[in-house]
Amino acid sequence: MPASRPNLRTIAEHLGLSVTTVSRALKDGPEVKPGTVAKVKAAAEQIGYQPDARGVMLRTGKTMQVCSILYSPEVGDYGDPGFLAQVESLAQGLEADRYSLVVLAQTSNKDPLEPVIRVHTQRMADAVVFSRTTSQDSRAKYCLQHDFPFVSFGRTELLTPHAFVDHDDEQAAYDAVKRLIADGHRKIGMIDPPENLTFFGYRKQGARRAMTEAGLDPESLIWMRSDVSVRAARDATTALFRTQRDATAIVCASQMTMIGALEALMELNMDTIRDGIGVVGFGGMPFRMLSKQKLAYYYQPQRHVGEVLARHLHDLMVGVPAQELQTLLPYRRIDDLAAFREGEDF
């Protein structure tokens, strides 16, 4: 017969304490001496004690779970693996608060609001994380209206402040286009996601500002809408260089679109060095080139994004005002991608 699961009484009998003292110690109760708290927690870890989730929910109303909603097309065969690194670091960051992370998939044909409503109304989690934000994001509005804790990976233009983590896409796009112009490029293609996503607007502002400052017509930028996938970016790049013979550079919104652009150049028998094609990408995973190509890569580790998301969730749920939990992360430009292979700390 299997051994019974360790509980509060198990720890109490092991240490010769009352169940009440053990319970208060595990909650860092101020009425328990620090030495006793440390002794109880050490015993709990040694014995393998885990709070019963159903009991915790009955007593506190908390599920002790956070739900991260994943847009499933971005992690499919042609999706973005950076999300998985973000999920891992987010889960690790929540462990200190004894929270577990659950991931809920959102398919491309599903209303983005639907999974948020389901998590909230079915009490699947105490807070939610979502990405692909829009300026008037319906999910953010819903959470604000129902006082449901959330941290968005991306900004909105809502008047009510809310917690978020985002990349500084405006500054990075500005820097990318400015440097391409300095290298002599004048006809620049921009592969970007659907324009209703907030970060597209920031990228557009940055790119147009660089063109204007250089005395060039910002309308000459070639905007190509593309899903964040290798396949879509490959098709967009192929169309660009077949129809715009004077195009000499392309700026890709993500690591996956960068790979798609490179695949298209190979199929078109074009080379970044020989033909002087400028290729710029953005991403959150180390990007290793197997062939010699001239690329620029704007890098912000998704593991770091997950860590910041976890800190914001913790602070939000202990009462820190949302307007104090708004983080804009800068990208780091990398011109020599071989550095990733050399083990440099990024």
Number of C-alpha atoms within 10 A of each C-alpha: 3 4 5 7 11 14 16 20 16 18 24 19 12 13 14 11 14 13 16 11 19 27 17 15 22 18 12 16 14 10 9 15 12 13 9 17 21 14 14 24 18 12 17 21 11 10 15 12 16 13 12 10 13 13 12 13 13 10 9 10 12 16 19 20 19 25 22 24 19 20 20 14 17 19 16 11 11 16 20 22 18 19 19 15 18 22 23 15 19 26 21 18 22 22 12 11 11 12 18 18 21 15 13 15 13 18 13 11 6 11 12 20 16 12 17 28 14 12 18 19 10 9 15 18 23 19 25 24 20 20 19 18 21 21 16 16 19 16 21 27 16 15 20 15 9 10 9 15 21 28 26 22 20 23 27 22 12 13 7 11 15 23 25 26 21 19 20 19 25 20 18 22 28 20 18 22 27 21 14 22 18 10 11 12 19 19 17 24 24 25 28 24 23 15 13 14 20 20 26 19 17 18 21 20 17 21 25 22 21 22 20 13 11 14 9 15 12 17 10 13 20 16 17 17 16 23 19 26 24 25 20 18 30 23 15 22 26 18 13 22 19 11 9 13 9 13 19 21 23 27 26 29 26 25 27 26 33 29 20 25 28 22 20 22 18 12 11 13 9 16 16 18 12 9 10 15 19 23 23 27 26 26 23 23 18 18 20 12 15 7 6 11 17 18 19 20 26 23 23 21 18 23 20 16 23 25 20 23 31 25 14 23 26 18 16 20 13 9 8 14 13 19 12 14 20 20 20 13 16 16 19 14 17 17 13 14 18 15 15 15 11 8 8 8 6 11
